[in-house]
Amino acid sequence: MEERSAVVRSTQVIAVGNQKGGVGKTTNTCQIATALAEMGRLCLIIDLDMNAGATRHFGIPTKSFMGSFEMMLGEEEPEDVILRNGDADVELPENLHVIPARRDLEGLDQAIAKHSKFVVPHDTLIGPIRKLRGHYDYIFLDTPPNAPTPTIGAYKAADWFLLAAMPNRFAIEGLEEALTDIRDAQQHANPRLRLLGVVVAGVDSRTSIAKRLTEYVQNLFAVDDKTSAKFKTIIPHSTVLPQAQEVGKTIFQTVPRHHVTDQFRALAKEIEQRIQAAPKLAKEIEEGREVVHG
């Protein structure tokens, strides 16, 4: 069983989302976190989706463990619901831990109201994230589509927001809605939240629609004439991703030498380079560890 490191780490909290479902959000979360873990970074994924996509992605039984529901309700400390490789019925990549989810998240608001009338549901991630800072290099918040309480909580607790998209109009519509929410969160709840970038995945480069929509995302998130928030690394469409998910593994475990696996490695490096290029924000995050967002 992995032991918790005594090293104090400069934690980056990354919420991953899109206002629409079925756009590869959870797949990207799990593969990117695993790529960073392979690079020696200690990573934690907090599954905030009632459908438990990230939990299932790693083959974790959804009814066997307490997780994000109990943590956000305040019944359990975050450290006590973290799953590590070697725990019963759990097999995770090295350097990767998970706080699982289950269907109970659907009733989180009602459970919080019953627990205490003074607890603000949207703030229930802030305390746990503060306690986890310093123990991980990266904490990924895998959010559900639309904007239920866990998603809004992620906007308020995260340092970065990573948008996931596939080259279809449905996904791009969700990107535009999510970008509006990021701006709203920056203005009213979490001024340090920044857009980390847009990951485009599931791309079949042979189709003209994929090319046009990828270019649209490039231009939609353009910072200036030369810079776009879209990552240069694009994840191609491949059957290896759903095949790995079916057996509760990542492609780093099933096909470590596949070209799609290499693309996720390149994407992880690009993400880390983008974060390291923002030293001012990193300093603000470090200094604000004990500050409650809001």
Stockholm file with secondary structure:
# STOCKHOLM 1.0

chainA/1-294         MEERSAVVRSTQVIAVGNQKGGVGKTTNTCQIATALAEMGRLCLIIDLDMNAGATRHFGIPTKSFMGSFEMMLGEEEPEDVILRNGDADVELPENLHVIPARRDLEGLDQAIAKHSKFVVPHDTLIGPIRKLRGHYDYIFLDTPPNAPTPTIGAYKAADWFLLAAMPNRFAIEGLEEALTDIRDAQQHANPRLRLLGVVVAGVDSRTSIAKRLTEYVQNLFAVDDKTSAKFKTIIPHSTVLPQAQEVGKTIFQTVPRHHVTDQFRALAKEIEQRIQAAPKLAKEIEEGREVVHG
#=GR chainA/1-294 SS CCCCCCCCCCCEEEEEECSSSSSSHHHHHHHHHHHHHHTTCCEEEEECCTTCHHHHHTTCCTTSSCCHHHHHHTSSCGGGGCBCTTSTTCCCCTTEEEECCCGGGGGHHHHHHHHCTTCCGGGTTHHHHHHHTTTCSEEEEECCSSCCHHHHHHHHHCSEEEEEECSSHHHHHHHHHHHHHHHHHHHHTCTTCEEEEEEEEEECTTSHHHHHHHHHHHHHTBSSSSCBSBCSCCEECCTHHHHHHHTTCCHHHHCTTSHHHHHHHHHHHHHHHHHHTCHHHHHHHHHTTTCCCC
#=GC SS_cons         CCCCCCCCCCCEEEEEECSSSSSSHHHHHHHHHHHHHHTTCCEEEEECCTTCHHHHHTTCCTTSSCCHHHHHHTSSCGGGGCBCTTSTTCCCCTTEEEECCCGGGGGHHHHHHHHCTTCCGGGTTHHHHHHHTTTCSEEEEECCSSCCHHHHHHHHHCSEEEEEECSSHHHHHHHHHHHHHHHHHHHHTCTTCEEEEEEEEEECTTSHHHHHHHHHHHHHTBSSSSCBSBCSCCEECCTHHHHHHHTTCCHHHHCTTSHHHHHHHHHHHHHHHHHHTCHHHHHHHHHTTTCCCC
//
